[in-house]
Amino acid sequence: MDRVALHGLRARGRHGVLDFEKALGQDFVVDVVLHLDVRPAAAGDDLTRTVHYGELAEQVVAVVAGEPVELVETLAERIALVALASPLVVAADVTVHKPQAPVTVPFDDVTVSVRRWQS
């Protein structure tokens, strides 16, 4: 399988278990890797035979900025469903970064990664 990837999508969301996370919000970073066959698109230089990554980026940002959830796992699952919306996509890998997570010791990042396949 070929891959189309978006790395470092940024959006502000109000996700978290703690009240201040929901009230103040924080920045999230998302990486999405789509697994699909890009040969038909490449052969005909045809955008309609692949995934428009600009539109996907906007959809992912809308999920992050949208309805709050408590768990980053839930957020990753919602993004994966968006990534799998195209029937051309065989599988999607999603990583959600929460670099401002309320962790009481020094850290660089908290991530949750999921891989989902077409049903």
N, C-alpha and C positions, 0 to 999 in steps of 0.2 A: 504494500500500500504506500501511496505517496502521502505527503503531509503538507498542510497549509497551517501556519502557526501565527498567532498574535501573542506578543509578549509585552508585559508591562502596561496593560490597559489600566487606567486609573479612574476611580470615581469615589465620591463620598457617600457613605451609607450609614444607617443607624442600626447596625446589627450588633447583637451582643446580649448577654444575660443580665448585665448590670444596668441599673437605671440610667447612670450618667452616659453610658454608651448609646443608649436609645435617644437620650435628650440632646446630647452634643454632637453625636456622630463622629466618624473618623474616616481616614482614607483607607481604601482597599486597593490592592493591585491584583490583576487577574491575568493568567496565561491560559490560552486555549490552543490546543493542537487538534486539528481535524485530520482524520485518516480517510482518504478517498483516492479514487483513481483519476488523476488529472490528465491522462493521455487524450481523452476525447476533447477536452477544452484546448489543450496544446495543439492538437492536430488541426483544428479548425480556427484557432486563435479566437475562441468563442466563450465569452464570459457566462453565457447562459448554461454552459456545460460544466461549471464549477461553482464554488461558493464565493459570493461577493464579500470579501473580508471587511470592507468598509461598512457594509450594512450589518454584518455580524458584530463588529466592534460597537456600533451604536446600540444594538440590542443587548449586549452584555452590560454595557454601562447603564442602560435603563433598568436592568435587573438589580444591579448593585445599588443604584440610587432609589430604587422603588421600595416596595413593601418590606418593612423590617422583619427580620427573623432573629431568633436567639442564637442559633448555631451556625458557624461557618460551614459546617457539613451540609446544612440545608441550603445555604447560599450556593455552594458548589454544585449541588444537585440541580437546583433551578437553572443555573448557567449551562450545565450539561444538557438539559432538555432543550434549551434554546439552540445550542450547538448542533444537536441532532435533528433539528427541524427539517433540514434538507434531506430528501431521500438519497442524495448522492453521498452523504457522509455515512461511512461504515461504523466509525467509532470516534469518540471525542475524549481527550484528556483535558481536564480542567484543574488548575491550581489557583486557589485563592490565598493571597498573602494578607495577613493582618499585622502590619509592622508596628502598630500602636496598641497592640493587645495589652490588657491590664495584667501584666506579668510583673511580679515584685522583685525579680533579679535581672541583672543585665542580660539582654538577648538582642539578636539581630532581626528576627522575623518569626512569625508563626504561620504555617501553611497547612492547608488541607487540600489533598489531591484526590481526584476521582477519575476513573475511566468508565465510560458507558458506551454500550453498543446499541445499534438499531435493534428494535424488537423484531 
